[in-house]
Amino acid sequence: MENRIVTEAPYDPYMDLPNYKFPTLNLLEDYDVMSRQTVPLIEVLGSSNFKNTKFDLPIAIGRTELTEYFVMDLAKMPHLLIAGATGQGKSVGLNTIITSLLYKKHPADLKFVMMDPKKIELSVYNKIERHYLAKLPNVEDAVITNTKKAVNTLNSLCVEMDMRYNLLNDAQVKGIKEYNVKFISRKLNPNEGHRYLSYIVLVVDEIVDFISTGGKEIELPIARLAQLARAVGIHLIIATSRPSVSIIKTVKANFPARVAFRVISKADSREILDRDGAERLNGKGDMLLFAENKLIRIRCAFADTLEIEKIVEFIGEQRGYPEAYALPECADESNDFRGSIFSADERDSMFDDAARLIVSTQSGSTSLIQRKLKLGYARSGILMNQLEDAGIVGISQGSKPREVYIKDMQTLENLLQEKD
């Protein structure tokens, strides 16, 4: 049943940044003096196709062979795999995608989670941390550069996804758009844990570097997000310069939309697109897009590093949020947390109350903890992880409640007293 809040005006998700200004086209340059093959980003962003689009997450990628400016919707794709040999335009393509989203989406509507093992390609976006980036509360830099932090961040995104599914279930809606419409119209109560949901775009440059050191700890959460996260507004953009089958087979299976820049061999082209062609491209931004069972050849738009710096400085100089969007914390499985969770100085002060609530209702639901104990999302997620480590509830099952292993209150009280 809906819990309608009586108020005079609908909720305004942009009220914290009322005077925010989007970047202007004069921050970009026209490259007519350069090769005719170059497609300036200013042309694509200034085209009517991009200006008039109604897409949820519009990406202005470049110009087709028929000289049509090509705009696609990341929300419908719903994830994108980008691959190509070194120096063929992959990093420029990533910047083009990110920039087009910055030109269209307000900070209240969009957050990026960025991972860059090379530490140089995405570091420029640190300047817009308080506007557009999301990270774990205890992480200093918003752009993740080491494997351990990448694993923790991916697991955190899985927790965020589960929380969002619980919110959609409580609101009795099937997607993020319907949910936000209900929340803006004050049909969902923030006192019961509901909130406005921004789109989250995970951008990973050189995924191979993370997988080679993190292995399944990287592959599995990415695969889970790719399979389940679309409905709750979490989308993935993964890039690699080494599209070998041993590295991207798990990732590739869950990415129906793929971009291939020029590669060295036919085998690499088949790994990315399931067909030949990418080895015959001209390079320097020439690319093939495979989406909806169609193959489209596109000349990727070009923006140099100086232009990207101007854009992020323009945004960064404006008033932002007090801090970056905080992802929910989750237990670090690399630590022996299971043994220390019951110590009085480390477990959450509401642990006993949460355990009694879960056992008494026999419902392993994070949203139940949020509502009944009036806690925030991050803290409720941590409590549920602690309950799992304690053996009180089972593992996460997506949007379904967890299985409750303790069936009666006396058994629980004995367990709590023993651990105390």
Secondary structure, 3 states (H helix, E strand, C coil): CCCCCCCCCCCCCCCCCCCCCCCCHHHCCCCCCCCCCCEEHHHHHCCHHHHCCCCCCEEEEEEECCCCEEEEECCCCCCEEEECCCCCCHHHHHHHHHHHHHHHCCCCCEEEEEECCCCCCCHHHHHHHHHHEEECCCCCCCCECCHHHHHHHHHHHHHHHHHHHHHHHHHCCCCHHHHHHHHHCCCCCHHHCCCCCCEEEEEECCHHHHHHHHCHHHHHHHHHHHHHHHHHCEEEEEEECCCCHHHHHHHHCCCCEEEEECCCCHHHHHHHHCCCCHHHCCCCCEEEEEECCEEEEEEEEECCHHHHHHHHHHHHCCCCCCCCEECCCCCCCCCCHHHHCCCCCCCCCCHHHHHHHHHHHCCECHHHHHHHHCCCHHHHHHHHHHHHHCCCECCCECCECECECCCCHHHHHHHHHHHC
